[in-house]
Amino acid sequence: MLDEFVHEPRVAYFSMEIALRSEIPTYSGGLGILAGDTLRSAADIGLPMVAVSLVARAGYFRQTLDAEGRQIEQPAPWDPARWARLLNAKVAVSIEGRMVWVGAWLYIVEGQAGARQPVVLLDTDLHDNAPADREITNLLYGGDEIYRLKQEVVLGIGGVRMLHALGFRVRQYHLNEGHSALLTLELMRRYAYAPHEIRPGESLYDIPRVRELCNFTTHTPVEAGHDQFSYEIVQRVLRDVVNAEASRQGPGAMNPDAPPRGADERQIDLVTLKRLGGEDRLNMTRLALNLSEYINGVAVRHAEVSRRLFPEYPVHAITNGVHPFTWTCESFCAFYDKYVPAWRHEPEQLVRVDCCVPDEAILEAHDLAKQALIRKIQVLTGVNLRADVPLLGFARRMTAYKRPDLLFHDVERLAAMAQRYPFQILLAGKAHPRDAAGKRLIEELHAHARALAGRITTVYAADYDMALAQAMVAGVDVWLNTPLPPLEASGTSGMKAAFNGVPSLSVLDGWWVEGCIEGITGWAIEANRDDTASAAGALYDKLERVVLPLFSEAEKRPARLRVMKGAISKNASYFNSHRMMRRYATEAYLR
Ligand SMILES: *Cc1c(COP(=O)(O)O)cnc(C)c1O
């Protein structure tokens, strides 16, 4: 089953979540979408990779909303057998001193030209395991701290062992965020020196060799957002991996009384672990930073912020991108196939859309996408949006820093604006089940929608997922993004919109710092302070003076077309995951 994949060395890409398709709910947001787009582009450009993630049988969750906008969460179980094949392999990891068996499913990502990339989904739901251990790979971002650490043991340590057992030859490891950082411990054990090779006072482990193999992409621009565990929990869960005894001999020293161990049983001493992962708590970001030769942030601005957070490390920037075919609606695919036929492999060619395509064809492709979205929203919510009234879209994970409520800061001003320039609003997004503030925001958005009833049609569509995202980024007229800087590391939904000729109206943060050319690719919300009132004022000013008039006055049609073409030719041509993966290949994997 794996013959076609194991004949050549591959880059092993580790991610806690991955968005393989809308029917497979093993993702919660942008991080998982990025992982999926990474593999889809690797398949299109022929870059040999293998992804490793958890099977997350219970799925993230299915969102329903009551009339007040209270979120109701239901499990979103999926059947791996429907989409993936069970592999005939089993590896063991030690958790709390028990052997936990890990199995694997193989999902195959198919590229546009028929190339294929394997995804290995780890699964502890095996008869050999105790009931509680069978649950370890069940939830995505669920359970307590200890549950999370167990998942990270399965992902990092189990993942490396599984690739080895399956016969994969790994050329480089890529850690998509810190959740998989424990894989570095497994590599340290694998590349520990044999007793006779160790010189007195020197490390047991070949750390330069581990670093040479690892690449780390950080996604979190605040220290508090990084995964951390107390050493008490670490020593409990990783009892057989971390050795507190040896540490008395000093860092990296051999314990002369310890019985000789095979490579798989070799332990990491606590002093070395603390030196690499943080003295007070095991910080997965620190661990990954210390054991990766190549480190990057996901946008130029984010790399700058990360360098301030971690001044001791060389943080490079590879700005995210989105997968061209996945995020382009049917009508724009047909349009590009006709006018820019090479775009699926070389989205750079979309630069030509600036001047070499008929205006009518762009507007027609957009109208079709908008009609498709309106039909979908009618089915999902019963609300009829109008095709002839501009539609603003906002959808992403509902969480405080993304400020979904900024648009509604002054509802009366918004309503007054709509008298002059009518428009409609479409919202969507899930809040993490334990994010109380995120859930409250959804309720507040519902209250605003009620307050605006009869003045601005405002719709909240439930259960945001890949399919709804695909319809929304293509069918709205303007894509809104209002995070609190510098907290949006990159953001990718605006890039998806660009592939569909939809311009962004966004705060200058994340990718938009690079993507915004005012009036050409979209518009900036220029707030010189990050206080809410001034940001909302800047948003209203831009909407009222620049954005909405484009849709109401016929003589503004050329300006509107210019910004649709600019979004495609200047942003889609660059902010795509083919470019992103070609950069990872040349700057990280082949360094
Ligand atoms: C693209 C996408 C995201 C990420 O959106 P951002 O605006 O980058 O936060 C989240 N969820 C889904 C379903 C997506 O398709």
The ligand as a MOL file (V3000), in Angstrom:
LIG
                    3D

  0  0  0     0  0            999 V3000
M  V30 BEGIN CTAB
M  V30 COUNTS 15 15 0 0 0
M  V30 BEGIN ATOM
M  V30 1 C -9.4680 29.8060 6.0010 0
M  V30 2 C -10.2510 29.3180 7.1640 0
M  V30 3 C -9.9650 29.7760 8.4430 0
M  V30 4 C -8.8980 30.8040 8.7180 0
M  V30 5 O -9.4220 32.1000 8.5420 0
M  V30 6 P -8.6200 33.3820 9.0780 0
M  V30 7 O -9.3410 34.5370 8.5660 0
M  V30 8 O -7.2480 33.2510 8.5480 0
M  V30 9 O -8.6520 33.2890 10.5610 0
M  V30 10 C -10.7160 29.2790 9.5090 0
M  V30 11 N -11.6900 28.3730 9.3190 0
M  V30 12 C -11.9990 27.9100 8.0930 0
M  V30 13 C -13.0950 26.9120 7.9350 0
M  V30 14 C -11.2940 28.3640 6.9720 0
M  V30 15 O -11.5960 27.8870 5.7500 0
M  V30 END ATOM
M  V30 BEGIN BOND
M  V30 1 1 1 2
M  V30 2 1 2 3
M  V30 3 2 2 14
M  V30 4 1 3 4
M  V30 5 2 3 10
M  V30 6 1 4 5
M  V30 7 1 5 6
M  V30 8 2 6 7
M  V30 9 1 6 8
M  V30 10 1 6 9
M  V30 11 1 10 11
M  V30 12 2 11 12
M  V30 13 1 12 13
M  V30 14 1 12 14
M  V30 15 1 14 15
M  V30 END BOND
M  V30 END CTAB
M  END
